[in-house]
Amino acid sequence: MSDSEKPSDPWEVRVRDISRHGVGFETAEKPTAGQTMRIRIGRGPIELAKRIRVVRCQPGQDGTFTIGGEFV
């Protein structure tokens, strides 16, 4: 979801990696490079909620997209 847009239904993603600077994940939705969105990872006592900027979006062979996002 872009910060400038109205809230939309959450996307289901598969987190591939996470670091202090960003997150890599796969999704069936296609964001655009430069898009800012919110991501929430985890449930319960360990949860991370941050804004990210999409820096990479590569199509996969199975109709998914591999996304690289940096925390902003």
C-alpha positions, 0 to 999 in steps of 0.5 A: 500500500502506498502511503499516499493511497487509502488503506487497502487489503493486506498482501500475503508475502513470504519473507526471504531475508531481513536485515537492519537496513531492509527486507526481501520478500516474494509476493503475487502482487506487483509493486513499483520501484520507488513505491513506499509501503508498510510491512508488518512481519510476525505475530505475538511477542516478536513483531516488526512494523516498518515503512519500506521503499521498493528498490527492486522488483523482479518477476519470478517464473511462477507468477510471483515477484521478488521484492527488495525493500529498504527501511525508511 
